[in-house]
Amino acid sequence: MDTTFPARSALARRWQSTTFRLLSVYAVIFSLSVMLLLGFIASAVTGVMERATDKVLVWQLIYFDTLPDLGLADAIRRRVEHERMHTNYYGLFNPDGRQVAGDVLALPPDLTALLPDPSMPMERTGSTRDLLLSRAGNESPPVVRVMAERRQDGSILVVARDLTHILQIRETILNALVGGGVLCLVAGVIGGLALSVRQMRRLKAIRRVTQRIAQGDLAQRLPIGGHDEVDMLAHLVNHMLTEVERLMNEVKGACDGIAHDLRTPLAHVRTLLTHAAERPKTHEDAELAKLVERARTETDVLLDRFRAMLRISEIGTLQRRGGFGEMQLETLVQEVGELYEPLAESRGIQFSVRAQTVDIIHGDRALLFEALSNLVDNAIKFTPEGGAVRMVLTQTAAGPQVDIVDNGPGIAAGERDAVLQRFYRGESTRHLAGSGLGLSIVSAVMRVHDFTLKIGSAGPGAKVSIECWSRTLA
């Protein structure tokens, strides 16, 4: 059975990482928090500047209120002449709006919003707006805070204060905060991605090991060393695997012991039956001879089953793959074909072998020969007289593939996994002789090689495919 993980893009696999998802959520929350923080700071700084400027403007109006109406114009002219930093601007206008003195050249368009409530003369609120000012050269107009009042004689006094330097300070502060926030966000994203890559490497190693465990190699253990929750889980799983391996070895040892111990007495029983069949009295009694021959046949079946069970156990215990090496698969396929061609011919079955030149594989030649022999033997056994069996070796994009195809009764879709289990016999083949262990041996050989065994339909008949490339994750 194919245990490979579905192919996914690198971005999809990384998004499935908990670290990457948490990082993404954190980045969104951090960005929104920075935006809210900047908005709050901008509002707070602007409010403080406006209140401080309004206080200065109020005190200037209070000062001008102490001056008589006739001397106000001269006082404004003197104030403008001594203004060196150009931070304050003044304008005195007749009730009809004509300028009398100052460097504010025209009344604001909406004067009503600037004039205080007569019933509350001390409650003055400034307004930030554009004014027509007298500026030297082509200097750009500044941003000013304006306040106005109507005096007793009906004239209008306008005072304004330059906010350019204060706004530059605010802009510098906000730029520093934005730059620092972006830097922190980038550093957080880079750090999170680095952690995500590290976690993905650990998970890839864990997936690789768990795939080997799923294929039956219980000696594998999950990698540890992260000193985190994943590492704690790996320790627990490794402890569980140790116990499972111990129990499986005990059960396997008991089964192997039973098979080995019973094989010897059965061999003795078969020898005794052979001797009994050779006695003259047995030949004289036809019924007795029939019973002895039947007992010998059943004893041979039991011996074959015990030999197959011990062979499966022997294959399953291969740990270091000591017999593995580079080999030409097309030569092996030709040799299996030459071995079974006479058997197919004797049963009136058309047998053909077609082998392309394929890539060199790494495997145990004896085990693969045994597996292919079992598959071809089953195909010939279950194909009726006059049928056809063919063995095809092809080179695919992933690696070599061997197909054994027959036009026999085939294997039902619901039985294709079950036939790989020990002693299972399909419904359509129960009447034929066999131990039900041939495909179990083939499956054990495939697990040792990390190859994939697939059973399909040839319509009619069965098609068994061996994909000769490793399924271990990179």
C-alpha positions as a Python dict, from the first residue, in 0.01 Angstrom:
ca = {
    (1, 'M'): (0, 0, 0),
    (2, 'D'): (128, 341, -95),
    (3, 'T'): (195, 546, 219),
    (4, 'T'): (335, 857, 55),
    (5, 'F'): (207, 1195, 166),
    (6, 'P'): (12, 1403, -89),
    (7, 'A'): (229, 1639, -290),
    (8, 'R'): (191, 1999, -180),
    (9, 'S'): (362, 2323, -272),
    (10, 'A'): (625, 2462, -35),
    (11, 'L'): (398, 2756, 52),
    (12, 'A'): (105, 2527, 134),
    (13, 'R'): (321, 2306, 356),
    (14, 'R'): (464, 2612, 535),
    (15, 'W'): (117, 2760, 589),
    (16, 'Q'): (19, 2434, 759),
    (17, 'S'): (298, 2493, 1007),
    (18, 'T'): (163, 2615, 1342),
    (19, 'T'): (461, 2844, 1379),
    (20, 'F'): (392, 3013, 1045),
    (21, 'R'): (20, 3052, 1119),
    (22, 'L'): (89, 3205, 1461),
    (23, 'L'): (349, 3433, 1305),
    (24, 'S'): (100, 3553, 1043),
    (25, 'V'): (-166, 3623, 1305),
    (26, 'Y'): (92, 3803, 1520),
    (27, 'A'): (207, 4015, 1223),
    (28, 'V'): (-152, 4124, 1150),
    (29, 'I'): (-222, 4207, 1516),
    (30, 'F'): (110, 4391, 1546),
    (31, 'S'): (43, 4597, 1232),
    (32, 'L'): (-305, 4695, 1351),
    (33, 'S'): (-169, 4781, 1696),
    (34, 'V'): (103, 5003, 1547),
    (35, 'M'): (-153, 5181, 1329),
    (36, 'L'): (-380, 5245, 1631),
    (37, 'L'): (-80, 5357, 1836),
    (38, 'L'): (35, 5601, 1568),
    (39, 'G'): (-317, 5738, 1535),
    (40, 'F'): (-340, 5788, 1911),
    (41, 'I'): (3, 5955, 1926),
    (42, 'A'): (-78, 6185, 1634),
    (43, 'S'): (-407, 6284, 1795),
    (44, 'A'): (-250, 6336, 2138),
    (45, 'V'): (45, 6537, 2005),
    (46, 'T'): (-181, 6752, 1788),
    (47, 'G'): (-414, 6817, 2081),
    (48, 'V'): (-129, 6918, 2312),
    (49, 'M'): (18, 7151, 2049),
    (50, 'E'): (-318, 7312, 1982),
    (51, 'R'): (-388, 7371, 2351),
    (52, 'A'): (-41, 7514, 2413),
    (53, 'T'): (-68, 7743, 2111),
    (54, 'D'): (-417, 7852, 2213),
    (55, 'K'): (-284, 7957, 2553),
    (56, 'V'): (-19, 8176, 2386),
    (57, 'L'): (-280, 8331, 2158),
    (58, 'V'): (-517, 8396, 2448),
    (59, 'W'): (-247, 8574, 2644),
    (60, 'Q'): (-163, 8789, 2342),
    (61, 'L'): (-529, 8887, 2307),
    (62, 'I'): (-543, 8967, 2676),
    (63, 'Y'): (-236, 9186, 2633),
    (64, 'F'): (-390, 9371, 2339),
    (65, 'D'): (-714, 9413, 2536),
    (66, 'T'): (-519, 9628, 2783),
    (67, 'L'): (-428, 9875, 2509),
    (68, 'P'): (-659, 10159, 2405),
    (69, 'D'): (-826, 10133, 2065),
    (70, 'L'): (-641, 10439, 1928),
    (71, 'G'): (-297, 10296, 2014),
    (72, 'L'): (-363, 9940, 1900),
    (73, 'A'): (-254, 9990, 1537),
    (74, 'D'): (79, 10142, 1642),
    (75, 'A'): (137, 9860, 1892),
    (76, 'I'): (78, 9599, 1619),
    (77, 'R'): (316, 9777, 1382),
    (78, 'R'): (588, 9783, 1650),
    (79, 'R'): (527, 9416, 1727),
    (80, 'V'): (559, 9321, 1357),
    (81, 'E'): (876, 9529, 1316),
    (82, 'H'): (1041, 9351, 1610),
    (83, 'E'): (927, 9002, 1505),
    (84, 'R'): (1247, 8833, 1390),
    (85, 'M'): (1157, 8463, 1400),
    (86, 'H'): (823, 8515, 1220),
    (87, 'T'): (643, 8287, 1462),
    (88, 'N'): (361, 8529, 1535),
    (89, 'Y'): (135, 8716, 1291),
    (90, 'Y'): (-108, 8999, 1361),
    (91, 'G'): (-385, 9176, 1173),
    (92, 'L'): (-614, 9468, 1262),
    (93, 'F'): (-919, 9524, 1041),
    (94, 'N'): (-1198, 9784, 1025),
    (95, 'P'): (-1554, 9664, 1084),
    (96, 'D'): (-1596, 9656, 706),
    (97, 'G'): (-1293, 9419, 672),
    (98, 'R'): (-1027, 9658, 543),
    (99, 'Q'): (-678, 9603, 683),
    (100, 'V'): (-549, 9868, 922),
    (101, 'A'): (-221, 9718, 1045),
    (102, 'G'): (-24, 9395, 1067),
    (103, 'D'): (108, 9127, 835),
    (104, 'V'): (-220, 8935, 806),
    (105, 'L'): (-340, 9081, 475),
    (106, 'A'): (-699, 8957, 470),
    (107, 'L'): (-961, 8832, 709),
    (108, 'P'): (-1018, 8457, 725),
    (109, 'P'): (-1302, 8343, 497),
    (110, 'D'): (-1514, 8216, 787),
    (111, 'L'): (-1463, 8471, 1061),
    (112, 'T'): (-1766, 8362, 1267),
    (113, 'A'): (-1597, 8038, 1375),
    (114, 'L'): (-1302, 8237, 1513),
    (115, 'L'): (-1488, 8502, 1712),
    (116, 'P'): (-1558, 8406, 2073),
    (117, 'D'): (-1904, 8395, 2225),
    (118, 'P'): (-1973, 8745, 2366),
    (119, 'S'): (-2139, 8590, 2671),
    (120, 'M'): (-1820, 8395, 2747),
    (121, 'P'): (-1536, 8631, 2659),
    (122, 'M'): (-1261, 8419, 2812),
    (123, 'E'): (-1358, 8102, 2625),
    (124, 'R'): (-1152, 8132, 2312),
    (125, 'T'): (-1071, 7848, 2075),
    (126, 'G'): (-814, 7865, 1802),
    (127, 'S'): (-845, 7726, 1451),
    (128, 'T'): (-573, 7591, 1225),
    (129, 'R'): (-620, 7724, 874),
    (130, 'D'): (-461, 7901, 579),
    (131, 'L'): (-424, 8281, 594),
    (132, 'L'): (-317, 8540, 342),
    (133, 'L'): (9, 8659, 504),
    (134, 'S'): (281, 8900, 412),
    (135, 'R'): (589, 8680, 346),
    (136, 'A'): (930, 8775, 212),
    (137, 'G'): (1022, 8646, -131),
    (138, 'N'): (862, 8321, -252),
    (139, 'E'): (848, 8150, 85),
    (140, 'S'): (567, 7897, 115),
    (141, 'P'): (287, 7996, 353),
    (142, 'P'): (321, 7841, 697),
    (143, 'V'): (66, 7637, 887),
    (144, 'V'): (-74, 7872, 1155),
    (145, 'R'): (-310, 7861, 1447),
    (146, 'V'): (-551, 8157, 1437),
    (147, 'M'): (-761, 8335, 1700),
    (148, 'A'): (-970, 8656, 1658),
    (149, 'E'): (-1186, 8892, 1860),
    (150, 'R'): (-1412, 9191, 1794),
    (151, 'R'): (-1316, 9497, 2000),
    (152, 'Q'): (-1542, 9762, 2153),
    (153, 'D'): (-1506, 9998, 1856),
    (154, 'G'): (-1613, 9720, 1613),
    (155, 'S'): (-1264, 9656, 1477),
    (156, 'I'): (-1145, 9297, 1441),
    (157, 'L'): (-813, 9179, 1584),
    (158, 'V'): (-658, 8861, 1440),
    (159, 'V'): (-355, 8691, 1596),
    (160, 'A'): (-185, 8381, 1453),
    (161, 'R'): (107, 8158, 1553),
    (162, 'D'): (331, 7954, 1321),
    (163, 'L'): (306, 7575, 1379),
    (164, 'T'): (566, 7472, 1120),
    (165, 'H'): (845, 7382, 1362),
    (166, 'I'): (612, 7200, 1599),
    (167, 'L'): (461, 7002, 1310),
    (168, 'Q'): (811, 6910, 1193),
    (169, 'I'): (886, 6773, 1538),
    (170, 'R'): (563, 6574, 1533),
    (171, 'E'): (639, 6441, 1185),
    (172, 'T'): (989, 6339, 1297),
    (173, 'I'): (848, 6154, 1596),
    (174, 'L'): (587, 5976, 1384),
    (175, 'N'): (845, 5883, 1119),
    (176, 'A'): (1069, 5740, 1390),
    (177, 'L'): (781, 5538, 1530),
    (178, 'V'): (679, 5412, 1186),
    (179, 'G'): (1037, 5321, 1099),
    (180, 'G'): (1086, 5146, 1432),
    (181, 'G'): (755, 4960, 1395),
    (182, 'V'): (839, 4844, 1042),
    (183, 'L'): (1185, 4734, 1158),
    (184, 'C'): (1035, 4538, 1448),
    (185, 'L'): (776, 4382, 1216),
    (186, 'V'): (1039, 4278, 960),
    (187, 'A'): (1264, 4141, 1233),
    (188, 'G'): (969, 3948, 1379),
    (189, 'V'): (872, 3805, 1041),
    (190, 'I'): (1230, 3701, 963),
    (191, 'G'): (1270, 3546, 1306),
    (192, 'G'): (936, 3365, 1276),
    (193, 'L'): (1023, 3235, 930),
    (194, 'A'): (1357, 3109, 1061),
    (195, 'L'): (1177, 2926, 1341),
    (196, 'S'): (922, 2796, 1092),
    (197, 'V'): (1195, 2658, 865),
    (198, 'R'): (1359, 2489, 1164),
    (199, 'Q'): (1029, 2335, 1273),
    (200, 'M'): (952, 2222, 918),
    (201, 'R'): (1289, 2047, 900),
    (202, 'R'): (1217, 1870, 1227),
    (203, 'L'): (870, 1770, 1110),
    (204, 'K'): (1010, 1647, 778),
    (205, 'A'): (1256, 1426, 968),
    (206, 'I'): (973, 1301, 1189),
    (207, 'R'): (755, 1228, 884),
    (208, 'R'): (1040, 1037, 721),
    (209, 'V'): (1085, 819, 1030),
    (210, 'T'): (712, 763, 1082),
    (211, 'Q'): (683, 647, 722),
    (212, 'R'): (952, 387, 785),
    (213, 'I'): (770, 281, 1100),
    (214, 'A'): (442, 253, 906),
    (215, 'Q'): (622, 26, 660),
    (216, 'G'): (705, -210, 945),
    (217, 'D'): (1048, -97, 1064),
    (218, 'L'): (972, -72, 1435),
    (219, 'A'): (1341, -20, 1517),
    (220, 'Q'): (1316, 341, 1396),
    (221, 'R'): (1285, 621, 1653),
    (222, 'L'): (1170, 980, 1620),
    (223, 'P'): (1453, 1239, 1625),
    (224, 'I'): (1481, 1439, 1949),
    (225, 'G'): (1682, 1738, 2067),
    (226, 'G'): (1447, 2036, 2032),
    (227, 'H'): (1371, 2069, 2405),
    (228, 'D'): (1012, 2175, 2339),
    (229, 'E'): (662, 2025, 2316),
    (230, 'V'): (749, 1839, 1996),
    (231, 'D'): (1052, 1691, 2167),
    (232, 'M'): (841, 1582, 2464),
    (233, 'L'): (593, 1414, 2228),
    (234, 'A'): (881, 1244, 2043),
    (235, 'H'): (1008, 1100, 2374),
    (236, 'L'): (662, 961, 2453),
    (237, 'V'): (621, 811, 2105),
    (238, 'N'): (970, 656, 2121),
    (239, 'H'): (885, 498, 2456),
    (240, 'M'): (563, 363, 2306),
    (241, 'L'): (752, 225, 2004),
    (242, 'T'): (999, 51, 2233),
    (243, 'E'): (715, -125, 2410),
    (244, 'V'): (539, -210, 2084),
    (245, 'E'): (861, -349, 1935),
    (246, 'R'): (920, -556, 2248),
    (247, 'L'): (568, -702, 2240),
    (248, 'M'): (584, -766, 1864),
    (249, 'N'): (917, -943, 1900),
    (250, 'E'): (776, -1157, 2178),
    (251, 'V'): (471, -1252, 1971),
    (252, 'K'): (682, -1306, 1661),
    (253, 'G'): (932, -1514, 1855),
    (254, 'A'): (655, -1729, 1994),
    (255, 'C'): (500, -1782, 1648),
    (256, 'D'): (837, -1856, 1490),
    (257, 'G'): (915, -2097, 1771),
    (258, 'I'): (587, -2278, 1721),
    (259, 'A'): (639, -2299, 1346),
    (260, 'H'): (996, -2422, 1387),
    (261, 'D'): (907, -2673, 1658),
    (262, 'L'): (611, -2817, 1469),
    (263, 'R'): (797, -2845, 1141),
    (264, 'T'): (1026, -3122, 1272),
    (265, 'P'): (744, -3347, 1408),
    (266, 'L'): (549, -3296, 1088),
    (267, 'A'): (852, -3401, 885),
    (268, 'H'): (871, -3714, 1101),
    (269, 'V'): (500, -3781, 1049),
    (270, 'R'): (543, -3748, 674),
    (271, 'T'): (834, -3994, 682),
    (272, 'L'): (624, -4242, 879),
    (273, 'L'): (338, -4204, 633),
    (274, 'T'): (577, -4266, 347),
    (275, 'H'): (698, -4583, 512),
    (276, 'A'): (340, -4690, 579),
    (277, 'A'): (251, -4635, 215),
    (278, 'E'): (538, -4859, 107),
    (279, 'R'): (423, -5157, 317),
    (280, 'P'): (260, -5443, 119),
    (281, 'K'): (-50, -5451, 336),
    (282, 'T'): (-118, -5091, 260),
    (283, 'H'): (-121, -5159, -114),
    (284, 'E'): (-365, -5447, -59),
    (285, 'D'): (-610, -5221, 125),
    (286, 'A'): (-717, -4955, -127),
    (287, 'E'): (-906, -4749, 131),
    (288, 'L'): (-609, -4746, 367),
    (289, 'A'): (-373, -4646, 83),
    (290, 'K'): (-607, -4360, -5),
    (291, 'L'): (-615, -4236, 354),
    (292, 'V'): (-236, -4255, 386),
    (293, 'E'): (-188, -4060, 62),
    (294, 'R'): (-434, -3796, 177),
    (295, 'A'): (-252, -3766, 508),
    (296, 'R'): (77, -3724, 325),
    (297, 'T'): (-73, -3450, 108),
    (298, 'E'): (-211, -3259, 408),
    (299, 'T'): (123, -3296, 586),
    (300, 'D'): (303, -3150, 281),
    (301, 'V'): (64, -2854, 284),
    (302, 'L'): (137, -2791, 652),
    (303, 'L'): (512, -2814, 594),
    (304, 'D'): (487, -2569, 304),
    (305, 'R'): (297, -2325, 523),
    (306, 'F'): (548, -2345, 805),
    (307, 'R'): (835, -2295, 561),
    (308, 'A'): (661, -1990, 413),
    (309, 'M'): (590, -1846, 762),
    (310, 'L'): (953, -1883, 862),
    (311, 'R'): (1061, -1728, 531),
    (312, 'I'): (837, -1423, 590),
    (313, 'S'): (980, -1389, 940),
    (314, 'E'): (1333, -1416, 804),
    (315, 'I'): (1268, -1144, 544),
    (316, 'G'): (1102, -919, 802),
    (317, 'T'): (1401, -933, 1034),
    (318, 'L'): (1640, -790, 774),
    (319, 'Q'): (1760, -467, 937),
    (320, 'R'): (2085, -361, 774),
    (321, 'R'): (2013, -489, 424),
    (322, 'G'): (2345, -663, 410),
    (323, 'G'): (2263, -834, 78),
    (324, 'F'): (2177, -510, -101),
    (325, 'G'): (2375, -387, -398),
    (326, 'E'): (2343, -236, -744),
    (327, 'M'): (2171, -467, -992),
    (328, 'Q'): (2030, -477, -1343),
    (329, 'L'): (1657, -543, -1318),
    (330, 'E'): (1613, -640, -1684),
    (331, 'T'): (1854, -935, -1641),
    (332, 'L'): (1659, -1055, -1335),
    (333, 'V'): (1327, -1035, -1523),
    (334, 'Q'): (1468, -1236, -1814),
    (335, 'E'): (1595, -1507, -1575),
    (336, 'V'): (1254, -1537, -1406),
    (337, 'G'): (1091, -1560, -1748),
    (338, 'E'): (1327, -1838, -1860),
    (339, 'L'): (1254, -2029, -1536),
    (340, 'Y'): (876, -2027, -1574),
    (341, 'E'): (846, -2053, -1951),
    (342, 'P'): (848, -2439, -1950),
    (343, 'L'): (580, -2447, -1676),
    (344, 'A'): (355, -2214, -1872),
    (345, 'E'): (408, -2416, -2189),
    (346, 'S'): (320, -2742, -2012),
    (347, 'R'): (-12, -2590, -1900),
    (348, 'G'): (-96, -2450, -2242),
    (349, 'I'): (-52, -2088, -2134),
    (350, 'Q'): (102, -1825, -2357),
    (351, 'F'): (384, -1662, -2159),
    (352, 'S'): (573, -1353, -2280),
    (353, 'V'): (844, -1134, -2130),
    (354, 'R'): (925, -781, -2243),
    (355, 'A'): (1204, -595, -2062),
    (356, 'Q'): (1331, -249, -2146),
    (357, 'T'): (1667, -116, -2038),
    (358, 'V'): (1600, 60, -1709),
    (359, 'D'): (1795, 241, -1439),
    (360, 'I'): (2014, 42, -1204),
    (361, 'I'): (1839, -20, -870),
    (362, 'H'): (1969, -91, -521),
    (363, 'G'): (1831, -412, -378),
    (364, 'D'): (1874, -775, -275),
    (365, 'R'): (1884, -986, -592),
    (366, 'A'): (1782, -1311, -423),
    (367, 'L'): (1482, -1156, -249),
    (368, 'L'): (1359, -981, -564),
    (369, 'F'): (1403, -1304, -763),
    (370, 'E'): (1190, -1483, -502),
    (371, 'A'): (922, -1213, -511),
    (372, 'L'): (896, -1210, -892),
    (373, 'S'): (892, -1589, -896),
    (374, 'N'): (598, -1596, -654),
    (375, 'L'): (405, -1345, -864),
    (376, 'V'): (466, -1528, -1194),
    (377, 'D'): (389, -1863, -1030),
    (378, 'N'): (57, -1729, -898),
    (379, 'A'): (-31, -1581, -1239),
    (380, 'I'): (34, -1912, -1417),
    (381, 'K'): (-143, -2111, -1143),
    (382, 'F'): (-464, -1906, -1157),
    (383, 'T'): (-476, -1858, -1537),
    (384, 'P'): (-691, -2119, -1713),
    (385, 'E'): (-556, -2335, -1993),
    (386, 'G'): (-526, -2139, -2315),
    (387, 'G'): (-485, -1810, -2128),
    (388, 'A'): (-197, -1564, -2140),
    (389, 'V'): (50, -1424, -1887),
    (390, 'R'): (296, -1149, -1960),
    (391, 'M'): (570, -983, -1756),
    (392, 'V'): (666, -629, -1861),
    (393, 'L'): (953, -415, -1735),
    (394, 'T'): (933, -43, -1823),
    (395, 'Q'): (1116, 273, -1728),
    (396, 'T'): (884, 542, -1586),
    (397, 'A'): (963, 900, -1488),
    (398, 'A'): (1003, 792, -1124),
    (399, 'G'): (1193, 468, -1185),
    (400, 'P'): (1161, 108, -1311),
    (401, 'Q'): (825, -69, -1292),
    (402, 'V'): (745, -440, -1331),
    (403, 'D'): (393, -550, -1433),
    (404, 'I'): (269, -912, -1421),
    (405, 'V'): (-59, -937, -1610),
    (406, 'D'): (-284, -1241, -1658),
    (407, 'N'): (-635, -1307, -1789),
    (408, 'G'): (-745, -1536, -1507),
    (409, 'P'): (-1029, -1478, -1258),
    (410, 'G'): (-860, -1165, -1120),
    (411, 'I'): (-879, -1026, -766),
    (412, 'A'): (-1188, -841, -648),
    (413, 'A'): (-1134, -477, -547),
    (414, 'G'): (-1243, -550, -189),
    (415, 'E'): (-985, -829, -154),
    (416, 'R'): (-674, -656, -293),
    (417, 'D'): (-546, -553, 49),
    (418, 'A'): (-658, -871, 221),
    (419, 'V'): (-469, -1104, -16),
    (420, 'L'): (-142, -957, 116),
    (421, 'Q'): (-220, -1095, 461),
    (422, 'R'): (-107, -1438, 571),
    (423, 'F'): (-327, -1739, 483),
    (424, 'Y'): (-592, -1533, 303),
    (425, 'R'): (-743, -1702, -1),
    (426, 'G'): (-965, -1520, -248),
    (427, 'E'): (-1319, -1643, -305),
    (428, 'S'): (-1251, -1722, -671),
    (429, 'T'): (-935, -1926, -598),
    (430, 'R'): (-1021, -2124, -285),
    (431, 'H'): (-1060, -2444, -488),
    (432, 'L'): (-696, -2428, -604),
    (433, 'A'): (-406, -2565, -401),
    (434, 'G'): (-192, -2319, -212),
    (435, 'S'): (-96, -2191, 132),
    (436, 'G'): (-213, -1830, 94),
    (437, 'L'): (136, -1706, 183),
    (438, 'G'): (289, -1629, -157),
    (439, 'L'): (173, -1268, -174),
    (440, 'S'): (264, -1222, 193),
    (441, 'I'): (624, -1308, 105),
    (442, 'V'): (613, -1064, -187),
    (443, 'S'): (473, -792, 40),
    (444, 'A'): (749, -853, 296),
    (445, 'V'): (1016, -822, 23),
    (446, 'M'): (861, -494, -98),
    (447, 'R'): (864, -350, 255),
    (448, 'V'): (1233, -431, 295),
    (449, 'H'): (1311, -249, -32),
    (450, 'D'): (1070, 44, 24),
    (451, 'F'): (907, -51, -306),
    (452, 'T'): (533, -33, -372),
    (453, 'L'): (314, -332, -459),
    (454, 'K'): (-12, -247, -637),
    (455, 'I'): (-287, -488, -738),
    (456, 'G'): (-531, -387, -1009),
    (457, 'S'): (-756, -523, -1277),
    (458, 'A'): (-647, -626, -1627),
    (459, 'G'): (-1009, -662, -1745),
    (460, 'P'): (-1030, -963, -1729),
    (461, 'G'): (-760, -1092, -1501),
    (462, 'A'): (-527, -932, -1252),
    (463, 'K'): (-245, -684, -1291),
    (464, 'V'): (23, -673, -1021),
    (465, 'S'): (267, -382, -1043),
    (466, 'I'): (592, -331, -856),
    (467, 'E'): (714, 30, -849),
    (468, 'C'): (1087, -3, -792),
    (469, 'W'): (1164, 333, -632),
    (470, 'S'): (1187, 430, -273),
    (471, 'R'): (887, 599, -107),
    (472, 'T'): (1096, 754, 171),
    (473, 'L'): (1034, 1131, 198),
    (474, 'A'): (1318, 1360, 103),
}
